[in-house]
Amino acid sequence: MKIQVFDTTLRDGAQGYGISFTESDKLHIIKALDALGVDFIEIGNFALSEDRHLFDSVAKLSLTHAVPVAFGATRYPHTRCEENEALVRVAECPLLAVSVFGKAHLVHVRDILRTTPEENLMMIRDSIAYLKAHGKAVFFDAEHFFNGYADNAPYALSVLRTALEAGADTIVLCDTNGDMLPDIIGMVTERVKAEFPEASIGIHTHNDLGMAVACTLSGVLAGANQVQVTVSGIGERCGNANLSTVIPLLQLKMGYQLIPEDKLRHLTSVARYVNEIANRSFNESEPFVGGSAFTHKAGMHVDAVYKDPASFEHIDPALVGNERNILVTSLSGRSAIHAKMLGFMPTLSKDSPLVPKAVERVKSLEAAGYRFEDAEGSLELRLREVATGESVNRFFRLENFRVLISESRNETEPLCSAQIKIAVNGTEEITAAEGDGPVNALDLALRKALLRFYPEIASIRLCDYKVRVLDSGSNTASKVLVRVSTTDGTLLWRTVGVSPDIIDASWQALSDSMVYFLEKVRK
């Protein structure tokens, strides 16, 4: 059975705390979601002046699959549709599909709209008919439907009936408050399906109880054929049902068809890409697409996964574009180290003498303060050095660098600059940069120096920087561990450095980050 995917990241998702998209951001996200294979993408409210230029741009896109959808509300009480400027604008927008919401809860009809139940039904009927007369496909969002059903089931059902009689193509059951349990969602959706067996039914849930995904699945099991979701579940208050969880659950675990199988393999990269555009820290604990979703640390687990992946993995991570991650510490043992080395030496035997040599290398580095548990970039580079017997950095050689912190420009902003000299295949490059702090200045100077030789590094940026004091008893002479996270907008990797000098430790981590990336793109 085909389940339609209706993405509302750019409309409902954009209402989440700290979420803001530029027009360019929105266009990039639309293209990414279209490439993923979603059926509908809700763009925003055309009646808002700041969105209108976006709709013209969207209408000109050559989308391969997705249908862009405008958003709007029904007419105001006791007015004609033609007198409602917002509704007129939505009807005249360049998109062919519109999502319009109306009240399904009598409390909202009386106390929020301050009109009669009869007038509310006429508002819904008139608005949908008006939009249909303008050639639009119409999705009707029955706002607060489940609360309305609990309060007065006959009236809530009459709202849906009115919408369908007016020509709505899909009726969407909204748990707007996010306070329904999955069994209630399933029971009510089943009643709606029985009442309107031929209707297309959407399910729109919020995550205020942490159950948006479960409620969405209950709706589908009860007969809904459309799921309304957002990337990473972003949205108002506690968010919406998570696209990155709902799609693989329904498709891989429950046998429904949502997006093509080859598109499903892009799920992880699309989730990370949208979060990057939204300037959000990606939740590595997200099911299916998070960095921790297929991560193994315990020695026995690693050994079992090595022998039979299904022993501790519920699906092949490649199905959703993710990958297995083996965390390595000095206690991990040969199995974990061997599994990690297979990533770049796929024919390496577990009995190879390189494996115990690598184990000892990790132990000696951890004794010196390094921690590789969540620094897969530096770990892989160190293991590659064991395998080759030489430094893995074949891309550049540091000649020297200097970091300066001069007088403050004002009370809070000291001027930091860095000068760096590197050599690439015998060609030297000297550059300098200013930054917000010494590490930022060094990072910018290194990128500036490397761009001449490796233009692809323009796509990467440092997205996290952490410092940990390793031996606080030594006071200011303590060693520090610096961990940096870097992304190219799709992938994320972490590297570390250790030194009594925080600048030197930072250099190690930054350098490893660049080398790790270049190893991946220039292999």
Summary of the structure (lengths in Angstrom):
residues: 523
radius of gyration: 27.6
end to end distance: 42.1
largest distance: 83.4
contacts: 1832
relative contact order: 0.07
helix: 44%
strand: 22%
